[in-house]
Amino acid sequence: MDLKSNHAAPVLTDPAAPINKSRLGMHSSLFPCSPPLAVLPPGIFLTIPRKKTGILDEFRSSIWLDAMKSSSPPPKKITKDVSNEYSPTDADVAYNAWMAKYPSAIASFEQIANHAKGKRIALFLDYDGTLSPIVDNPECAFMSDAMRANVKKVAKYFPTAIISGRSREKVYEFVRLTELYYAGSHGMDIMGPVREHISNDLPNCIRSMDEQGKEVNLFQPAGEFLPVIEERKQADAESEAERSEESVAYQAERSGTTRVFRSLVQCTKDIVGAKVENNKFCVSVHYRNVDEKSWTVVAQRVHDVLKDYAHLRLTHGRKVLEVRPVINWDKGKAVTFLLESLGLSHCDDVLPIYVGDDRTDEDAFKVLREGNRGYGILVGSAPKESNAAYSLRDPLEVMEFLKSLMTLKK
Ligand SMILES: O=P(O)(O)OC[C@H]1O[C@H](O[C@H]2O[C@H](CO)[C@@H](O)[C@H](O)[C@H]2O)[C@H](O)[C@@H](O)[C@@H]1O
């Protein structure tokens, strides 16, 4: 969800980071659906009108607060009929109606299998909330060994990619499977197979090596947003003493984060429980562990920092505010890019399946739904409108679904 109420979306101008728009053109086949906001052709920048008041008024505060509250509802408890006098609550009725609209991918597996007959499955998986359960500390969102083993097996039969909001490096550290493709920063950092025509057409696509020394294509559509060289030089010039402190700000600079990360760390450091995470092309401001009374303070501080930057925008994930470049790129575009990289686009015999739990995954569900080419599967049990076709309750059910998928191997 974009937080752009009252035309005052916290978008940022970074005068020190000039953006070379002409370098951001790309192959037209990577624009399968019309962009959600205005685009500056031929690049992939979005323009968002903004007002520079810097103050979250009461009205907008309450909109933000509502969005913050509803951003990660707890899983629905299954109501048990122990007394034989079960009378469903309104919530049960709503849940059952929702399940009828987004049936379980496990219960509907036969239907999926029928559709997959004679087709090659391409699998796309989100990480947090999909392969690993949502936990309070983002550094501890480990996937189970059983899940890893099943993802490994499924990747043996079907091309499989992880598309995460985390940095590509970080999600790889969690997953540690070399047989997958990885897209980090909500698809803004993709390591995929080598395809000549793609790397020739896209200026931000380069030939690179993966961890195993295998040749890959590295596509970073928001490449222009990495810190300017001067900042790196400045970091290099820091004293050894400063370096050894291993401060959050130093680590961020070293890993290529923009100045906005440091500003966000600085402006939230007195808010107990707030955590700022550097995801390379995006920055996450977590408020899951912040007292609810201070949530609007978090929103206000983030808003204040962002009002000075024109090339960044704010979206909302599960108890997290996500700062990202204003470019027309998302997980949906990443799926299209990867299908093309894998040589699987424009093929009638390919069935892409995308499994994800978050609002950012909706872009991918939408691409599959609109192209009428595969299935989005929403992970969660809280009724919400989605572009997915099916649902799974939680990562445990995701694992069951992966096991079922393996029965479809040739
Ligand atoms: O696209 P994803 O792989 O789902 O990444 C989205 C964000 O996931 C992480 O945050 C979420 O999971 C955390 C661990 O369970 C949880 O503590 C947090 O509240 C959730 O929002 C990650 O830390 C973010 O950087 C990602 O953007």
The ligand as a MOL file (V3000), in Angstrom:
LIG
                    3D

  0  0  0     0  0            999 V3000
M  V30 BEGIN CTAB
M  V30 COUNTS 27 28 0 0 0
M  V30 BEGIN ATOM
M  V30 1 O 9.0240 -9.5690 0.8460 0
M  V30 2 P 9.3210 -10.2500 2.1500 0
M  V30 3 O 10.3760 -11.3070 2.0380 0
M  V30 4 O 8.0670 -10.7510 2.8200 0
M  V30 5 O 9.9270 -9.0930 3.0750 0
M  V30 6 C 9.0900 -8.0690 3.6000 0
M  V30 7 C 9.6840 -7.5600 4.8870 0
M  V30 8 O 9.9160 -8.7200 5.6850 0
M  V30 9 C 10.5930 -8.5490 6.9290 0
M  V30 10 O 9.7150 -7.9310 7.8550 0
M  V30 11 C 8.5910 -8.7340 8.1840 0
M  V30 12 O 9.0450 -9.9380 8.8140 0
M  V30 13 C 9.7420 -9.7440 10.0760 0
M  V30 14 C 10.2270 -11.0990 10.5650 0
M  V30 15 O 9.1990 -12.0100 10.6960 0
M  V30 16 C 8.7890 -9.0650 11.0820 0
M  V30 17 O 9.4660 -8.8300 12.3050 0
M  V30 18 C 8.3080 -7.7330 10.4770 0
M  V30 19 O 7.3410 -7.1420 11.3390 0
M  V30 20 C 7.6600 -7.9640 9.1090 0
M  V30 21 O 7.3290 -6.7230 8.4960 0
M  V30 22 C 11.8530 -7.7430 6.7430 0
M  V30 23 O 12.4400 -7.5130 8.0000 0
M  V30 24 C 11.5980 -6.4490 5.9870 0
M  V30 25 O 12.8100 -5.7640 5.7760 0
M  V30 26 C 10.9910 -6.8190 4.6400 0
M  V30 27 O 10.7810 -5.6610 3.8750 0
M  V30 END ATOM
M  V30 BEGIN BOND
M  V30 1 2 1 2
M  V30 2 1 2 3
M  V30 3 1 2 4
M  V30 4 1 2 5
M  V30 5 1 5 6
M  V30 6 1 6 7
M  V30 7 1 7 8
M  V30 8 1 7 26
M  V30 9 1 8 9
M  V30 10 1 9 10
M  V30 11 1 9 22
M  V30 12 1 10 11
M  V30 13 1 11 12
M  V30 14 1 11 20
M  V30 15 1 12 13
M  V30 16 1 13 14
M  V30 17 1 13 16
M  V30 18 1 14 15
M  V30 19 1 16 17
M  V30 20 1 16 18
M  V30 21 1 18 19
M  V30 22 1 18 20
M  V30 23 1 20 21
M  V30 24 1 22 23
M  V30 25 1 22 24
M  V30 26 1 24 25
M  V30 27 1 24 26
M  V30 28 1 26 27
M  V30 END BOND
M  V30 END CTAB
M  END
